[in-house]
Amino acid sequence: MAKLKLSKQAMSEQQEQLKLYQRLLPSLDLKRRQLSVEVQKAEAEYAAAKAEVEALQNRIGEELPMLADPDFRLTDLVTLSGYEVSEQNVVGVRLPVLKTLKCEVADYLHLATPPWVDTLVNRLKQAIEQQIRAEIAAQRLEILRREVRRITQRVNLFDKVLIPTAKENIKRIRIYLDEAERSAVIISKLAKGKQLAQRSQGMS
C-alpha cells in the first residue's frame, strides 16, 4: 500500500476520490437491490419449473398407468435432438432464455400400437421441454445470485473501506497541514522577535 503523502495536492486527490466513491455508491446499491428482486423472481420461476416437471411426471403416471407394465418397452420413443438459447438483459446481466427446442420421435406404426402411445409422445415432449426450462431457470438463478454477491462485495468495498479510508486520509492531511501552518506562524513570530531584539541591541 502506497504511503499517504501529507500535502495539499494529496488532500485534493483524496477529496476527488471521495466524491467519486460517494457518487458511485448509490447507483451500485440500487443495482444490488434491483438484482435482489430479480433473484427472488428467478427463485419463484425455478420452483415453478421444477413443480411443473413433477406435475407432468405425475400426470403421465395417472393418464398412462399401463407404463408400469414391464412388457411395454418404449425407451427412446422421444429424445431431445437439440435446443437454442438466446439472451435476455436483466438489470445489465445477460441471462439465458429458451428460444427453440426440437424433439425426435422414434418411428412407430400408429395402427399397430395402442392409441394412448400418441398421448404418451405428446406428454414426453412436454416433459422434455419443461425439464430444459427448469435447467435454464436454474442457470438464470445461479447467474443472478453470483452477480448479487459481486455487487454486494463492491458496495461493501465502497461503503466500509474506500469511503472511510478517504475520509480518514483527508482528516490526517488536514491535521498535518494545520499543524504545519501553526508551526510556520510560530517560527515566523520567533524570527521577527529575534530580528527586533538584534536591532534593538544594535541601536544601544
N, C-alpha and C positions, 0 to 999 in steps of 0.2 A: 504494500500500500504506500502510495506516494506521501511524503511528508508535507503537511499543510504549511503553505507559505503565509506568513503573517504580514500582509501588505494590503494596500488599498485596492490594487488590481485583483489580488486573490479574493478579497471580500466582494468585489463587483462580480467576479466569476461565480462565486458561491451564491450570490443573490439571484443571478440569472438562472443558475441551475435549479434553485429552489422554486422560482416562478414556473419553470418548465415542468418540474415534478408536480407542483400543485395544479397546473393546468391539465396535465395528462391523467392524474389520479381519478377525477370524477368520471371521465369517459371510460376508463378501464373498469371502474367499479360498476358503471351502468352496463357494460358488456357482460361482466360477470353475472349480474342479476338477470339479464336477459337470457344468458345461456343456462342459468339455473332453472329458469322457467321452461326452456326447451328440453332440458334433461327430464323434468317432470312429465312433459308431454311424451317424450320418447319412451320413458318407463311405462306409461299407460299404453302406448302403441305396441310395445314389445309384449306386455302382459296380455293384451287383447289378441295379438297374433298367435301367441302360444296357446291361448284358450281356444282359438278357432281351430288350430291343428288338432287339439284333443277332442273338440266337438265333432270334427269331421271323422276322426277315427271311431268315435263312439257311434256316430250316425251310420257309418259303414257297417259296423258290427250289428246294429239294430235292424238296418234295412236288409242286410245280406247275411243272415245267421248261417247260411249254408257254407260260408267261407271257413267255418270251423271244421268242416269235414275234411280229413286228410286226403281223401280221394281226389279232391279238386286241386289241381296244380296249375295255378295261374301266375307263376313267377314271371317277372319281366313283361307282364301284359302291357304296362305303361311305364316308360322310362323317360327321364329328363334328357333331352338332346342338347339343350343349351338355353341360356338366357342373357339378356343385355341389360346393363345397368347404366343409368345416366346420373348426373349430379344435380344436387339442389343446394343453393346458397342460403344458409340459415344463420343470420347474425354474423356473416363473414366466415362461416365454417362450411366447407364442402361436405355434403352428406350424400351417400348413395341412395338411389331410387330405382326400383324395378321398372324397366321400360318395356321389355318384351320377354316372353317365355315360350319355349316350344317343347312339346312332349311327343315322343314316338309311341305309337300304339302297335303292338305286335299283330301280325296277320292272324285273324281267326275267322272261321266260317260262321257267319251270322245265323244261317239256317241250322247248322249242326251244333250250336251252343245255346244254352238256355237264354231267354230274353233278359234275365237280370244281369248278364255279363255286360250289356250296353250301359246299364246303370252303374255297374262297378267301374267301367272305364271312365265315365264322367266323374265319379267320386274320386278316383285315384288321381285324375288330372287336377281336380280341385285341391286335393291333399298335397300334391307335389308343389303346386303354386303357393299354397299357404305356408308350406314349410320353408320355401325360399324367401317368402315375405318375412317370416319370423326371423330367419337368419340375417336378412338385411336390416331388420328392425334392431337386432342385437348389435350389429355393426354401427348403426347410427347412434345407439345409446352409448357404446364404448367410446366413439369419437367425441361425442359431446361431453362425456364425463372427463375424458382426457383434456379437452380444451378448457373446461371449467377449472380443473386442477392447475393448468398452466397459467390461466388468467389470474386465479386466486394467488398463486405464487408471486406474480408481478404486482398485484395490488398490495400484498403484504410487504414486498420489497420497497415499494414507494412509500407506503404508509408507516412502516415500522423501522425502515433502515435509511433510505435515501433522504427523505424529508427531515427526520430528526437529526441526521448527521449534518446536513447542510445548515440547519438552524444552529446546531452546536458549534459548527465551524465559524459561522458568522459572528456568534457571540464571543468566541475565543479571539477572533481577529479584532473585533470592536474593542474588547477589553485591552488587548495588547496595544492597539493604536491610541486609545485614550490614555493609557499609562505612559506611552512614549511621548504623547503630546504634553502631558503634565510634566514629565521629566525635562522636556525641552524648554518649557516655560521656566521651571525652577533653575535650570542651568543658565538660561539667558539672564534671569534676575541676579543670580550669583555673579555672573560675568560682569554685568553692569555695575553691581555693587563693588566689585573688585576694581573696576576701572575708575569709579568715583573715588574710591579710597586712595588709589595710586595718584590720582590728580590732586586730591587734597594734600597728600604728602609732598607732592612736587611743588605745590604752591607755598607750603610752610617753610 
